[in-house]
Amino acid sequence: MNFTNSPYEPFMKQPTYHLPPEPTPAPKGSICEGCPYWRGLRCVTCFRAYLRSRASPDNGR
């Protein structure tokens, strides 16, 4: 059933299919390059390793 005489009405009745954007890879040379869990932020495992490396006693403090 059409509500108007518009030729675009059948097109507007079609369901929309939105695809999620492609995930961007981790920056080249970073710890997370090639990580399967990369979602734009470091995962917990990588972040813990980063914090451990910053808290090590031999980092010049």
C-alpha positions in Angstrom: 0.0 0.0 0.0 1.4 3.4 -1.0 0.6 6.6 0.9 1.7 8.9 -1.9 2.3 8.9 -5.6 6.0 9.5 -5.2 8.2 7.2 -7.3 10.7 7.1 -4.3 8.2 5.5 -1.9 9.1 1.9 -2.7 12.7 2.7 -2.2 12.1 4.3 1.1 10.2 1.2 2.3 13.2 -1.1 1.8 15.1 -2.1 4.9 18.4 -0.4 5.5 21.6 -2.4 5.9 24.3 -0.6 7.8 27.6 -2.3 7.8 30.0 -1.5 10.7 33.2 0.4 9.6 36.3 -1.7 8.9 38.6 -1.8 12.0 41.7 0.2 11.7 45.0 -1.6 12.3 47.2 -0.8 15.2 49.9 1.8 14.4 53.1 0.5 12.8 55.9 -0.1 15.3 53.6 -0.1 18.3 53.4 -2.9 20.9 49.9 -3.7 19.6 50.9 -4.1 16.0 49.5 -7.5 14.9 47.5 -8.0 18.1 44.2 -9.8 17.3 42.5 -7.9 20.1 43.2 -4.4 18.8 40.0 -2.3 18.8 41.5 1.2 18.8 42.9 1.0 22.4 45.5 -1.2 24.1 44.1 -4.3 25.5 44.5 -5.0 29.3 47.4 -7.4 28.7 49.4 -4.9 26.6 48.6 -2.1 29.0 49.8 -4.1 32.0 53.1 -4.8 30.2 53.4 -1.1 29.4 52.9 -0.1 33.0 55.3 -2.7 34.3 58.0 -1.4 31.9 57.4 2.1 33.2 57.6 1.1 36.8 60.8 -0.9 36.5 63.6 0.3 38.7 66.1 0.6 35.9 64.3 3.3 33.9 66.4 6.1 35.3 64.6 7.2 38.5 
